[in-house]
Amino acid sequence: MNKRCVTLGDDGCSDANEVRRQCSPNKRCVTCGETACPYNCVVNGCACKEGYKYKNGICVPVAEC
């Protein structure tokens, strides 16, 4: 089963465009175009905010969803 990512807040994330998240089996990711829990979310509990995606390790704006 794919785990989903749930937004918790933005405390403690290294990138200004990241938010604190946790993986949950019953919730959907709110990030643009993502349905499964992102790798970064699993590793450090942070993932890009909605409308951003990872490029070279940092969150950059997504042109369109």
Phi and psi in degrees as GROMACS dihedral restraints (atoms count N, CA, C in turn):
[ dihedral_restraints ]
;  ai    aj    ak    al  type     phi  dphi    fc
    3     4     5     6     1   -73.6    20    10
    4     5     6     7     1   134.4    20    10
    6     7     8     9     1   -85.1    20    10
    7     8     9    10     1   148.7    20    10
    9    10    11    12     1  -105.3    20    10
   10    11    12    13     1   164.0    20    10
   12    13    14    15     1  -110.3    20    10
   13    14    15    16     1   133.7    20    10
   15    16    17    18     1  -116.1    20    10
   16    17    18    19     1   133.3    20    10
   18    19    20    21     1   -73.5    20    10
   19    20    21    22     1   130.5    20    10
   21    22    23    24     1  -111.6    20    10
   22    23    24    25     1   -27.5    20    10
   24    25    26    27     1   149.5    20    10
   25    26    27    28     1  -178.7    20    10
   27    28    29    30     1  -110.5    20    10
   28    29    30    31     1    13.5    20    10
   30    31    32    33     1   -67.4    20    10
   31    32    33    34     1   135.4    20    10
   33    34    35    36     1    78.8    20    10
   34    35    36    37     1     6.2    20    10
   36    37    38    39     1   -89.1    20    10
   37    38    39    40     1   142.9    20    10
   39    40    41    42     1   -76.6    20    10
   40    41    42    43     1   -27.3    20    10
   42    43    44    45     1  -100.3    20    10
   43    44    45    46     1   136.0    20    10
   45    46    47    48     1   -61.4    20    10
   46    47    48    49     1   -23.6    20    10
   48    49    50    51     1   -99.4    20    10
   49    50    51    52     1    16.8    20    10
   51    52    53    54     1  -103.5    20    10
   52    53    54    55     1   153.9    20    10
   54    55    56    57     1  -127.0    20    10
   55    56    57    58     1   153.6    20    10
   57    58    59    60     1   -72.4    20    10
   58    59    60    61     1   129.3    20    10
   60    61    62    63     1  -136.6    20    10
   61    62    63    64     1   161.9    20    10
   63    64    65    66     1  -134.6    20    10
   64    65    66    67     1   149.6    20    10
   66    67    68    69     1   -80.7    20    10
   67    68    69    70     1   136.8    20    10
   69    70    71    72     1  -140.2    20    10
   70    71    72    73     1   136.4    20    10
   72    73    74    75     1   -71.2    20    10
   73    74    75    76     1   -14.8    20    10
   75    76    77    78     1  -114.5    20    10
   76    77    78    79     1     6.2    20    10
   78    79    80    81     1  -119.2    20    10
   79    80    81    82     1   155.3    20    10
   81    82    83    84     1   -97.8    20    10
   82    83    84    85     1   148.9    20    10
   84    85    86    87     1   -69.7    20    10
   85    86    87    88     1   141.2    20    10
   87    88    89    90     1   -96.4    20    10
   88    89    90    91     1    -0.6    20    10
   90    91    92    93     1   -70.6    20    10
   91    92    93    94     1   151.3    20    10
   93    94    95    96     1   -57.3    20    10
   94    95    96    97     1   114.9    20    10
   96    97    98    99     1    78.7    20    10
   97    98    99   100     1     0.2    20    10
   99   100   101   102     1   -98.9    20    10
  100   101   102   103     1   134.7    20    10
  102   103   104   105     1  -115.5    20    10
  103   104   105   106     1   -30.2    20    10
  105   106   107   108     1   -95.6    20    10
  106   107   108   109     1   162.0    20    10
  108   109   110   111     1   -69.0    20    10
  109   110   111   112     1   123.2    20    10
  111   112   113   114     1   -64.7    20    10
  112   113   114   115     1   152.2    20    10
  114   115   116   117     1   -55.1    20    10
  115   116   117   118     1   -46.1    20    10
  117   118   119   120     1   -60.0    20    10
  118   119   120   121     1   -35.0    20    10
  120   121   122   123     1   -63.4    20    10
  121   122   123   124     1   -40.5    20    10
  123   124   125   126     1   -67.6    20    10
  124   125   126   127     1   -41.9    20    10
  126   127   128   129     1   -75.2    20    10
  127   128   129   130     1   -54.3    20    10
  129   130   131   132     1  -120.4    20    10
  130   131   132   133     1     6.1    20    10
  132   133   134   135     1    77.5    20    10
  133   134   135   136     1     9.8    20    10
  135   136   137   138     1  -121.8    20    10
  136   137   138   139     1   149.6    20    10
  138   139   140   141     1  -149.1    20    10
  139   140   141   142     1   160.2    20    10
  141   142   143   144     1   -60.1    20    10
  142   143   144   145     1   145.7    20    10
  144   145   146   147     1   -64.3    20    10
  145   146   147   148     1   164.9    20    10
  147   148   149   150     1   -58.6    20    10
  148   149   150   151     1   133.9    20    10
  150   151   152   153     1    89.4    20    10
  151   152   153   154     1     1.7    20    10
  153   154   155   156     1  -123.8    20    10
  154   155   156   157     1   155.3    20    10
  156   157   158   159     1  -141.6    20    10
  157   158   159   160     1   161.4    20    10
  159   160   161   162     1   -77.2    20    10
  160   161   162   163     1   134.6    20    10
  162   163   164   165     1  -142.6    20    10
  163   164   165   166     1   119.7    20    10
  165   166   167   168     1    53.6    20    10
  166   167   168   169     1    37.6    20    10
  168   169   170   171     1    83.9    20    10
  169   170   171   172     1    -1.2    20    10
  171   172   173   174     1  -123.0    20    10
  172   173   174   175     1   159.3    20    10
  174   175   176   177     1   -85.9    20    10
  175   176   177   178     1   125.2    20    10
  177   178   179   180     1  -122.7    20    10
  178   179   180   181     1   151.9    20    10
  180   181   182   183     1   -62.0    20    10
  181   182   183   184     1   143.8    20    10
  183   184   185   186     1   -92.5    20    10
  184   185   186   187     1   133.9    20    10
  186   187   188   189     1   -61.0    20    10
  187   188   189   190     1   -46.9    20    10
  189   190   191   192     1  -157.1    20    10
  190   191   192   193     1   155.0    20    10
